[in-house]
Amino acid sequence: MLASIISSGLAVGAVYALIGITYNTMYSTSRVMSFTAGQLGMLGGVFGSLFMLRMGMSGPVAFVLTLGLCALVGVITEFVAVRPVLKSLDQHLYVLSTLALALMIQQVTAIEWGTEPQPFPRLLAWGSGPLDERFWLPVAACVIVVLALEYLYRRTLIGLAFLAVAENNFAARSIGLPERRLRVISYALAGVIGGIAGFAAGQLMLAFFANGPLLNFYGFVPVALGGLGNNRGAVLGGLALGLFQQTANFTVGGIFASIAVFVLFIVVLMAVPQGIFGSNSARRV
C-alpha cells in the first residue's frame, strides 16, 4: 500500500504541479489568473486519445499535434478573455471572462467528445505495478518541463524578456520590449505546458471532459501553497498535495479525502497567506 500511495501520489502531484506552472506562466506576463489552465490539461488528454485511438496516428505525431492545438487554445484565451479585460478599468473582470471561456471549452468538448471517460493508449509500455508508465510518465514530464523552463528563463534572451515583463510590464515596454507579443507567446507556452500535463496523465486520468474543473482547482492549490509566480514552489506544493491526497484516499477514502484537502488548503493559507514558498512583494521606488 505504501508503494501505491507514493507512486500514485507523485504522479497525481506532478500533474497538479504542471497545471500550477500553467497558471504561473499565464499570470507572469498579464497578472491574470486564467481559469482555462485546467481545461488545457483536459484537452491534452482528449486530443491525445482522439489522434491516437480514433484517428490512428502514432504517438509522436499525436503529441506534436496535441501541443500545437493546446498552444492555439492558449493564444485564443489571450485574445478573447484576457486582452479585452486588460484594457478595462476593472481588470478583475478576468474572473468572469476566463471562467466563461473555460465553461465554453468544457461544454464544447462534452458535446463533441462525449460525457463518458474514454481510454488513453499506452505510449511506451515500460514498467508495471507501482513503476508502471502511467505513474512515472507524469513525473518525468514535470521534471523535463521544469528543467526546460529554468533554461529558458536563465539562458535565453526571450526568457529574460519574460522575466522583465513579469517584474514590471510598464518598464519593460518603456525600454522597447514587445510586451503584448511576449504575452501572447507566454499564453502559447502555457498551452503547451497544459497539453503536456494532460497527455502525460492520459493513462492515469483518462480522456474525460470533466477533468477540466478538477484540474482547475487542484492545480490552483499548489500555486496558492507554493506562492504565486513561483514555479519551484508550485512543484513542491503539487507533489505534497498529491501525496497527501492519495494518503487520504487510502486511509479515509471518498469525500473525506476531498474534505481533508480543503482543510489543509485553508489552514496553510491562514497561517501563510502568501504561500509557503512565497514572499511579500517589495519594490524599490
C-alpha positions as CSV (number, residue, x, y, z in Angstrom):
1,M,0.0,0.0,0.0
2,L,2.9,2.4,0.8
3,A,4.3,1.8,-2.7
4,S,0.9,2.5,-4.3
5,I,0.5,5.7,-2.2
6,I,3.9,7.0,-3.2
7,S,3.7,6.2,-6.9
8,S,0.2,7.4,-7.4
9,G,0.7,10.4,-5.1
10,L,3.8,11.6,-7.0
11,A,2.1,11.0,-10.4
12,V,-1.0,13.0,-9.4
13,G,1.1,15.6,-7.7
14,A,3.2,16.1,-10.8
15,V,0.1,16.7,-12.9
16,Y,-1.1,19.3,-10.3
17,A,2.3,20.9,-10.4
18,L,2.3,21.2,-14.2
19,I,-1.2,22.8,-14.1
20,G,0.2,25.2,-11.4
21,I,3.1,26.1,-13.7
22,T,0.5,26.7,-16.4
23,Y,-1.3,29.2,-14.1
24,N,2.0,30.9,-13.3
25,T,3.1,31.1,-16.9
26,M,-0.1,33.0,-17.9
27,Y,0.0,35.1,-14.8
28,S,3.6,36.2,-15.1
29,T,3.1,38.4,-18.2
30,S,-0.5,39.5,-17.7
31,R,-1.2,39.5,-13.9
32,V,-4.3,37.4,-14.8
33,M,-5.2,34.1,-13.2
34,S,-6.7,32.4,-16.2
35,F,-9.2,29.6,-15.3
36,T,-8.5,27.9,-18.6
37,A,-5.4,26.2,-17.1
38,G,-7.3,23.1,-16.1
39,Q,-9.1,23.0,-19.5
40,L,-5.7,22.9,-21.2
41,G,-4.8,19.8,-19.2
42,M,-8.1,18.2,-20.0
43,L,-7.6,19.0,-23.8
44,G,-4.2,17.4,-23.7
45,G,-5.8,14.0,-22.8
46,V,-8.8,14.4,-25.1
47,F,-6.7,15.4,-28.1
48,G,-4.2,12.7,-27.5
49,S,-6.9,10.0,-27.3
50,L,-8.6,11.5,-30.4
51,F,-5.5,11.4,-32.5
52,M,-4.1,8.0,-31.4
53,L,-7.3,5.9,-30.9
54,R,-9.8,7.4,-33.2
55,M,-7.6,8.6,-36.0
56,G,-4.8,6.0,-35.7
57,M,-1.9,8.4,-35.5
58,S,1.4,7.5,-34.0
59,G,2.3,8.7,-30.5
60,P,4.9,11.3,-31.6
61,V,2.7,12.8,-34.3
62,A,-0.3,12.9,-31.9
63,F,1.9,14.5,-29.2
64,V,3.0,17.3,-31.5
65,L,-0.5,18.0,-32.8
66,T,-1.9,18.0,-29.3
67,L,0.7,20.6,-28.1
68,G,0.0,22.7,-31.2
69,L,-3.7,22.8,-30.6
70,C,-3.3,23.5,-26.9
71,A,-1.0,26.3,-27.7
72,L,-3.6,27.7,-30.1
73,V,-6.2,27.5,-27.3
74,G,-3.8,29.4,-25.1
75,V,-3.4,32.2,-27.7
76,I,-7.2,32.3,-28.1
77,T,-7.5,32.7,-24.4
78,E,-5.2,35.8,-24.5
79,F,-7.1,37.4,-27.4
80,V,-10.7,36.6,-26.3
81,A,-10.7,36.5,-22.5
82,V,-7.6,38.5,-21.3
83,R,-6.7,41.3,-23.7
84,P,-10.1,43.0,-23.6
85,V,-10.1,42.8,-19.8
86,L,-6.6,44.4,-19.6
87,K,-8.0,47.5,-21.4
88,S,-10.8,47.8,-18.8
89,L,-10.6,49.9,-15.7
90,D,-11.8,47.0,-13.7
91,Q,-9.2,44.3,-14.5
92,H,-10.7,41.8,-12.1
93,L,-13.3,41.0,-14.7
94,Y,-10.9,38.3,-15.9
95,V,-12.5,36.1,-13.2
96,L,-15.7,36.2,-15.4
97,S,-14.1,36.2,-18.8
98,T,-11.7,33.3,-18.3
99,L,-14.2,31.3,-16.4
100,A,-16.8,31.8,-19.1
101,L,-14.3,30.7,-21.8
102,A,-13.3,27.7,-19.6
103,L,-17.0,26.7,-19.4
104,M,-17.4,27.1,-23.1
105,I,-14.4,24.8,-23.8
106,Q,-15.8,22.2,-21.4
107,Q,-19.3,22.2,-22.9
108,V,-18.0,22.0,-26.5
109,T,-15.7,19.1,-25.5
110,A,-18.6,17.3,-23.8
111,I,-20.8,17.7,-27.0
112,E,-18.2,16.7,-29.5
113,W,-16.2,14.2,-27.5
114,G,-18.9,12.7,-25.2
115,T,-19.6,12.7,-21.5
116,E,-18.1,9.3,-20.7
117,P,-14.4,8.8,-19.9
118,Q,-12.5,7.5,-22.9
119,P,-9.4,5.3,-22.8
120,F,-5.9,6.6,-23.4
121,P,-3.4,4.2,-25.1
122,R,-0.2,3.1,-23.6
123,L,2.7,5.1,-25.0
124,L,5.9,3.2,-24.2
125,A,4.7,0.0,-22.4
126,W,7.5,0.3,-19.8
127,G,7.1,-0.8,-16.2
128,S,4.4,-2.5,-14.2
129,G,2.8,-2.2,-10.8
130,P,3.9,0.9,-8.9
131,L,6.6,1.5,-11.6
132,D,4.0,1.5,-14.4
133,E,4.5,4.2,-17.0
134,R,1.2,5.8,-16.1
135,F,2.8,6.7,-12.7
136,W,6.3,7.7,-13.8
137,L,5.4,9.4,-17.1
138,P,3.8,12.5,-15.4
139,V,6.7,12.8,-13.0
140,A,9.2,12.6,-15.9
141,A,7.2,15.2,-17.8
142,C,7.2,17.5,-14.8
143,V,10.9,17.2,-14.4
144,I,11.6,17.9,-18.1
145,V,9.3,20.9,-18.1
146,V,10.8,22.4,-15.0
147,L,14.4,22.0,-16.4
148,A,13.4,23.4,-19.8
149,L,11.8,26.5,-18.1
150,E,14.8,27.0,-15.9
151,Y,17.0,27.0,-19.1
152,L,14.6,29.3,-20.9
153,Y,14.4,31.9,-18.1
154,R,18.1,31.8,-17.2
155,R,19.9,31.3,-20.5
156,T,17.8,32.8,-23.4
157,L,17.0,36.3,-24.4
158,I,13.3,35.6,-24.7
159,G,13.3,34.1,-21.2
160,L,15.0,37.2,-19.8
161,A,12.4,39.3,-21.6
162,F,9.6,37.2,-20.0
163,L,11.2,37.9,-16.6
164,A,11.4,41.6,-17.3
165,V,7.7,41.8,-18.3
166,A,6.8,39.8,-15.2
167,E,8.7,42.2,-13.0
168,N,7.3,45.4,-14.4
169,N,5.5,45.4,-17.7
170,F,5.4,49.2,-17.9
171,A,9.2,49.5,-17.5
172,A,9.7,46.7,-20.0
173,R,7.5,48.5,-22.5
174,S,9.4,51.7,-22.0
175,I,12.7,50.1,-22.9
176,G,11.3,48.7,-26.2
177,L,10.3,45.2,-25.3
178,P,7.2,44.0,-27.2
179,E,5.1,43.4,-24.1
180,R,1.9,42.4,-26.0
181,R,3.7,39.9,-28.2
182,L,5.5,38.4,-25.3
183,R,2.2,38.0,-23.5
184,V,0.8,36.1,-26.5
185,I,3.9,33.8,-26.6
186,S,3.6,33.2,-22.9
187,Y,0.0,32.0,-23.3
188,A,1.0,29.7,-26.1
189,L,3.8,28.4,-23.9
190,A,1.2,27.8,-21.1
191,G,-0.9,25.9,-23.6
192,V,2.0,23.7,-24.4
193,I,2.7,23.0,-20.7
194,G,-1.0,22.2,-20.0
195,G,-1.1,20.0,-23.1
196,I,2.0,18.1,-21.8
197,A,0.3,17.6,-18.4
198,G,-2.9,16.2,-19.9
199,F,-1.0,14.0,-22.4
200,A,1.4,12.6,-19.8
201,A,-1.5,11.9,-17.4
202,G,-3.8,10.4,-20.1
203,Q,-3.4,6.8,-18.8
204,L,-3.9,7.9,-15.2
205,M,-6.9,10.3,-15.6
206,L,-8.3,9.1,-19.0
207,A,-9.7,11.4,-21.6
208,F,-12.6,13.0,-19.8
209,F,-14.2,16.3,-20.3
210,A,-14.9,16.7,-16.5
211,N,-11.1,16.7,-15.8
212,G,-11.1,20.4,-16.6
213,P,-12.7,21.7,-13.4
214,L,-10.9,19.1,-11.3
215,L,-7.5,20.2,-12.6
216,N,-8.5,23.9,-12.3
217,F,-9.0,23.5,-8.6
218,Y,-6.3,21.1,-7.7
219,G,-3.9,22.9,-10.0
220,F,-4.6,26.2,-8.2
221,V,-3.8,24.7,-4.8
222,P,-0.1,24.3,-5.5
223,V,0.1,27.9,-6.7
224,A,-1.5,29.1,-3.5
225,L,0.6,26.8,-1.4
226,G,3.9,27.5,-3.2
227,G,3.4,31.2,-3.8
228,L,2.0,32.9,-6.8
229,G,4.5,33.0,-9.7
230,N,6.9,30.6,-8.0
231,N,7.3,27.5,-10.2
232,R,9.6,25.7,-7.8
233,G,7.0,26.3,-5.1
234,A,4.3,25.0,-7.4
235,V,6.2,21.8,-8.0
236,L,6.8,21.2,-4.3
237,G,3.3,22.1,-3.4
238,G,1.8,19.9,-6.1
239,L,3.9,16.9,-5.1
240,A,3.0,17.4,-1.4
241,L,-0.7,17.8,-2.3
242,G,-0.6,14.6,-4.4
243,L,0.9,12.6,-1.7
244,F,-1.4,14.0,0.9
245,Q,-4.5,13.4,-1.3
246,Q,-3.6,9.8,-2.1
247,T,-2.8,9.1,1.6
248,A,-6.2,10.4,2.5
249,N,-7.8,8.3,-0.3
250,F,-6.2,5.1,1.0
251,T,-6.9,5.9,4.7
252,V,-10.3,7.6,4.9
253,G,-11.4,7.5,1.2
254,G,-14.3,9.0,-0.6
255,I,-15.5,12.5,0.1
256,F,-13.4,12.7,3.3
257,A,-10.3,12.8,1.2
258,S,-11.5,15.9,-0.6
259,I,-12.5,17.4,2.8
260,A,-9.0,16.8,4.1
261,V,-7.5,18.6,1.1
262,F,-9.8,21.6,1.7
263,V,-8.9,21.7,5.3
264,L,-5.2,21.6,4.6
265,F,-5.6,24.3,2.0
266,I,-7.4,26.6,4.4
267,V,-5.1,26.0,7.3
268,V,-2.0,26.7,5.2
269,L,-3.4,29.9,3.7
270,M,-4.5,31.1,7.2
271,A,-1.0,30.5,8.5
272,V,0.9,31.8,5.5
273,P,-1.3,33.9,3.2
274,Q,1.5,34.4,0.7
275,G,2.2,30.7,0.4
276,I,4.8,28.5,2.0
277,F,7.5,29.5,-0.6
278,G,6.1,32.9,-1.5
279,S,7.2,36.2,-0.2
280,N,5.6,39.6,0.2
281,S,6.4,41.7,-2.8
282,A,8.6,44.7,-2.3
283,R,9.7,47.2,-4.9
284,R,12.3,50.0,-4.7
285,V,10.8,53.3,-5.7
